[in-house]
């Protein structure tokens, strides 16, 4: 399970301010947008929608599994 971290904006700054780790969230939203079923909320139960998100991200991460396994094997 992941944790949610609230990032507060600096009060005195104006214009473009780089927020820490925001790119991770934006990238994840971009990946999720590739799955048309997640574009609209047609599900009755929130658990169903959460399950579809898990499935979508599992499909996205599956091609990266061999790389992760090689990293783990090199660490041992």
C-alpha positions as CSV (number, residue, x, y, z in Angstrom):
1,X,0.0,0.0,0.0
2,X,1.3,3.4,-0.8
3,X,1.1,6.5,1.4
4,X,-0.2,9.9,0.5
5,X,2.0,12.9,1.1
6,X,0.6,16.4,1.1
7,X,2.9,18.9,-0.5
8,X,2.2,22.5,0.5
9,X,3.0,25.4,-1.8
10,X,5.6,27.9,-0.7
11,X,3.7,31.1,0.4
12,X,6.2,33.7,-0.9
13,X,6.9,32.3,-4.3
14,X,5.2,33.3,-7.5
15,X,5.3,31.8,-11.0
16,X,6.6,28.4,-11.8
17,X,7.4,26.4,-8.6
18,X,8.7,22.8,-9.0
19,X,6.9,20.5,-6.6
20,X,8.7,17.5,-5.3
21,X,7.7,14.2,-7.0
22,X,4.8,15.7,-8.8
23,X,6.1,14.3,-12.1
24,X,5.4,10.7,-10.7
25,X,1.7,11.5,-10.3
26,X,1.4,13.2,-13.7
27,X,3.2,10.3,-15.4
28,X,0.9,7.8,-13.7
29,X,-2.2,9.7,-14.8
30,X,-0.8,9.7,-18.4
31,X,-0.3,6.0,-18.3
32,X,-3.8,5.4,-16.9
33,X,-5.3,7.6,-19.7
34,X,-4.2,4.9,-22.2
35,X,-7.0,2.6,-20.8
36,X,-10.3,3.7,-22.1
37,X,-12.3,2.0,-19.4
38,X,-10.7,4.2,-16.8
39,X,-11.6,7.4,-18.7
40,X,-15.2,7.4,-17.4
41,X,-16.7,6.2,-14.1
42,X,-19.2,3.6,-15.3
43,X,-18.8,1.3,-12.4
44,X,-21.3,1.0,-9.6
45,X,-18.9,0.0,-6.8
46,X,-15.7,1.8,-6.1
47,X,-14.0,-1.5,-5.4
48,X,-14.6,-2.4,-9.1
49,X,-13.0,0.8,-10.3
50,X,-10.0,0.3,-7.9
51,X,-9.6,-3.3,-9.2
52,X,-9.5,-2.0,-12.8
53,X,-6.8,0.5,-11.8
54,X,-4.8,-2.3,-10.3
55,X,-5.3,-4.4,-13.5
56,X,-4.3,-1.5,-15.8
57,X,-1.1,-0.7,-13.8
58,X,-0.2,-4.4,-13.7
59,X,-0.5,-4.5,-17.5
60,X,1.7,-1.5,-17.7
61,X,4.4,-2.8,-15.4
62,X,4.4,-6.4,-16.7
63,X,6.9,-5.6,-19.5
64,X,9.3,-4.2,-16.9
65,X,9.3,-7.4,-14.8
66,X,12.5,-9.0,-16.5
67,X,14.5,-5.8,-15.7
68,X,13.4,-5.8,-12.1
69,X,14.2,-9.5,-11.8
70,X,17.7,-8.9,-13.2
71,X,18.3,-6.1,-10.7
72,X,17.2,-8.3,-7.8
73,X,19.4,-11.2,-9.0
74,X,22.4,-8.8,-9.2
75,X,21.8,-7.7,-5.7
76,X,22.0,-11.2,-4.3
